[in-house]
């Protein structure tokens, strides 16, 4: 029962922080909200990096949360095989997310964005399919920083 409550809390927290890109204001063409200089390749690079990182987050979180829910349900039903399959899919979603964050961090030219993507990737790597080990507060904080840097 505790795991079900943790999954429910996780869904609530992550659903609020990782919305559809259409729900966010469109990134401006003048750089990052942190005051990055206008023009040049940095603004375009940051926009593309942000869009890719946010899309990866949205996709991974939805998959991760869905698979954790399946895993908890399978454990509750005593189906260890289905629980392991769901756990594997949840972990694969995290690995894909971490890999995309690493890729976008390497592409980023803005030092703040590069650091943030590296930090977010490290936090994602620390997550696992053990729902009791998830630090929703830290993940939410990092996601909010990404949103602040990426949305003008």
N, C-alpha and C positions, 0 to 999 in steps of 0.2 A: 504494500500500500504506500509506503514511503517513496518508493521509486516512481510510482504513478504520480504522486504529488510533485516530485522533483521534475518529471517530464512535463507536467502541466505548467509549472512555473517557468521552465525553460522555453516552452512554446510561447508563452505570454511575453517574456522578455525579448526573445529573439524576433518574434513577429513584429514587435514595436520598433525594433532597430533596423531591421532589414526588410524594407518595403520594396515595392516595385519602383523601378527607376522613374516611371511615369508619375509617381506620387511625389517626387522630389522636384524642386526647381531645377531647370536646366542649367548646366554649368555655363558660366559666362566665357566669352572668348578672350577675357583679359587676364587670365591666370587663375591662381588659387585664391581662395577666400583669405588666405593668410598674408596676402599682399605681394604675391609673386609679381614680378614685372610683366607689363603687357607686351604682347607681340613676341615674335621669335618662335623657336621650336619648343620652348619650355611649356608654354601655355597649351599648345596642341598636344604635346607629349603628356602633360598632366591630365588633360581631359580624357585622352584615350586610356591612360593607365587607370584613372579613377573609374571610368565606365566598366572596364574589364574587371577590376577588383570588386566593384559593387555587384556586378552580375554574378561573379563567382560566389560571392557571399550569399546572395539571394538563393541561388540554385543549391549550394551546399547545405545551407541551413534548412531549407525545406526538406531535402532528402534525408539529412541527418536526423531531424526531429521525427519525420515519418518512420524511419527505420528504428529509432529508439522506441517509439510507440509500439511498433510491431514486436520488437524484442520483449518489451515489458508484457505485452499481451500474451506472447508465446510462453514466457516464463510462468505467467499466471495460469495458463492452460496446461502446463507441464510438458510442453513440446520443445525439448531442448534442441532438436535439429533446426526447427524454424527460428529459434532464438539465436542460434549461432549464425545462421544465414543472415538474419537481420543485423546482427552485430558486425559481421563482415561488410555488409553494405554501408552501414553507418561509418565504419572506419575508412572505407574506400572514399566516401563523400568528403571526409576530413582530409584525407591524403590529397585528393584532387584540389580541394580548396587551398591547402597549404602550398601545393606545387604552383598553382596559379598566382598566389600572393608572392611567392619567391620570384616567379617570372616577371611579374609586374614591378616588383621592387628593383630588379635588375634593369628594367626599362626606364624607370623613373629618373629624371634628372634633378628634380626638386629634392633637396636634402631632407626636409621634413617629411615629405611623402614617402621617400625611400625608407627612412627610419621607421615610420609608422607601419608601413607594409611589412617590414622585417619583424617588428614587434607583434603585429597581428598574426603573422605566420607562425611565430614562436608560440603564441598563445593557442592557436589552432592545433599545432603539433602536440601541445600538452594535453589537449582534450582526448578523451577516449570514449569508448562505449560504456564506461562505468558512470552512470548518471549521477552518482553521489560525489564524483570528483570534479564535476563541472563548476567552474568559477564564472557564474553568469554575470556577476558585477564587473569583473575585469573585462570579459568579452564585450559586454555592453559599452563600457568606457572606451575601449579601443574602437569599436564600431562607430561610436559617436564622434570620436576624433577623426576617423576617416570621412564621415559625413561632413564634418565641419571643414576639412581641408578640400573636399571634392565638390562642394556645392557653393555656388556664389550667389 
